[in-house]
Amino acid sequence: MIMTTIQSRLRDKALSKMHMLNIEIRDLENDIKYSTDQNLFSTEVLLAMLQGTKTELEVWNYIAELVEKDI
């Protein structure tokens, strides 16, 4: 029973993290789209942040797949 609880929590954690990363991606895309010279970060930095966030989302998608396959 403990393993089922841990797997359930891991699945919930992965889905929650993926949801937050999707929000972060959307926000970064908006920041890039509406970029001005007064932004805290340059467009190049925002693009790098966006790519890193997309990569992290891919990793969490893979983790979620492994949890679903019960590995």
Secondary structure as UniProt FT lines:
FT   HELIX           2..33
FT   TURN            37..38
FT   HELIX           43..68
FT   TURN            69..70
//
